[in-house]
């Protein structure tokens, strides 16, 4: 089965990721995790594979691992085309070296599309070199030799050799051109499409120290940093001399901010103002922290309040948008001639990333060279940021990628790397910076909240004829903060004959950034919920209403150019139809207090649809009883077990988002830990069934697209069960409680 290849040079990669990520990308052009120096494809296949005489095959895992499974999945691509036995493979984390390995980051669900073909070609090149080595040894044509699961065979003579016997010679042979090496027929795949246990799973289950927070060095100090409760504040004075006298404390430093503060805060991170305590142990540093007395200049950020944001948003909705994003047709005329017009206002909150492992990095200066051990999602951008902050050459910095306990976009910002490097140089000893949970929750780069004013028109046949959408988000005039932007092709754009989308901004003294499926994680809730409202107003099944909407681009509307980052309506229809079939959407009978909801979304080149079933009691307590999901991420699911786990994680995270919010009072974040920014508990997670609609397209990622439609599927199910519409998140603001 052939699939359209995804050919990417660096320029195309930047453009594609910007398109695929919506606000995510404002891109690769200005966020610090974009590594402008890296080529888009690996240039040295020899760096990826090492074969020892005993037949052990060591494969380098090039990208950061944060639980998404790339440390297993990417080496599988090489091993498949190398035609080796997975049991003989040892996976080794590569150092950061983008000129050798190509882009090394985890974000935007780009690991699969960027590496699907290049890494298979690395394995295929090695296979060709092993064939050539055997042919040279046996004095036969290489074309007469074949490989078979770790050995080379010459069937006419019956000779064979294990890879370990040929590797030394093979490594000295010319490397074939990657664009010309033959690839396997997918029908012959032994690894791709077969579930493999994660290479770190056994160590994690055994409690071994595999995470960034576990890393230690001899003579290492551990640092904590007390930052201001208000973003943008500065230290006027602190009792540093008193703290330095406490047990185990080696150094106390006042840090000056390197972040440009203002009503529009760029997500480019650095040092926040604060006081760093360096101690022999983290417990000693945390204990000393309790005795800190800091006099803060809180600055203008102290004026920011969530309630004020909400009032300002409603005021802005009364005026035309300040930013015109897209207009098709004549929206106002369509409203005048409509059979029915609906209006609604939706709101969603700021969210913290709430990674299970808080931020941290270990740094060591040795003979003018800096080593960093970090769980960054964007180590290349982090290295550049550190080089700029410390005024040292990037070439003097070595970055070791350590497994991290969750990223979700938070670790695309590398403030913790800068902190560790700065303190290690100041202390002249290795330093591990380790944030507390409270540090992490109150000093995040938050998913920005927003308010959406919506108005839509239906004709006499119940068809959608007009849609007007006004996003109130945060920024400075025409600039929108990271993670808050909305693109002109956000569905249902291009499928409504009369369409208008605009935005207005509120000044914000707070750092924001991309959270898993940035932008889409909120906009899907809004659009899919409002479409459900429109279907109900039209007296139609929500599934049929949306399938009809996707059937064709209306006459006179300019459709986006076809491509992997453009919505393909047939693929979105496909996942809707599949999930409806698997969930029994059309045959289930209504029950009192129980309801089904359906929603679908396209982003980051992936298509997902969910049906959620809920039970709601008389006290508005919501129990999610079942979720069915359908995904289309192309022709192959590389590691099915890991892919299913990613979907499960998307459901759990979506369920969590329904109960979370970050609120500000006098500039201070009120939520400090999981007790008031909760993640879903095991008892709240229902049975989840996952199905795949495999299509003739190159495989893409699924971390981002698996999340967004979870939220509206659940809220639409609550409406089906109660007749009460959820337009404001978290659920408690609409009078519901998750149980």
Secondary structure, 3 states (H helix, E strand, C coil): CCCECCCCCHHHHHHHHHHHHHHHHHHHHHCCCCCCCCCCCCCCHHHCEEECCCCCEEEEECCCCCCCCHHHHHHHHHHHHHCCCHHHEEEEECECCHHHHCCCCCCCCCHHHHHHHHHHHHHHHHHHHHHHHHHHHHCCCHHHCEECCCEEEECCCCEEEEHHHHHHHHCCCCCCCCCCCCCCCHHHCCCCCCCCCCCCHHHHHCCCCCEHHHCCCCCCEEEEEEECCECCCEEEEECHHHHHCCCCEEEEEEECCCCCCCCCCCCCCCCCCEEEEEECCHHHHHHHHCCCCEEEECCHHHHCCHHHHHHHHHHHHCCCCCEEEEEECCHHHHHHCCCEEEEEEEEECEECCCCCCCCEEEEEEECCEEEEEECCCCHHHHHHHHHHHHCCCHHHEEEEECECCCCCCHHHCCHHHHHHHHHHHHHCCCEEEECCHHHHHHCCCEECCEEEEEEEEECCCCCEEEEEEEEEEEEECCEECCCCCCCCCCCCCCCCCEEEEEEEEECCCCCECCCCCCCHHHHHHHHHHHHHHHHHHHCCCHHHHHHHHCCCCCCCCCCCCCCCCCCCHHHHHHHHHHHHHHHCCCCCCCECCEEEEEEEEEECCEEEEEEEEEEECCCCEEEEEEEEEEEECCCCCCCHHHHHHHHHHHHHHHHHHCCCCECEECCEECCCCCCCCCCCCHHHCCEEEEEECCCCECCCCCCCCCCHHHHHHHHHHHHHHHCCCCCECCHHHHCCEEC
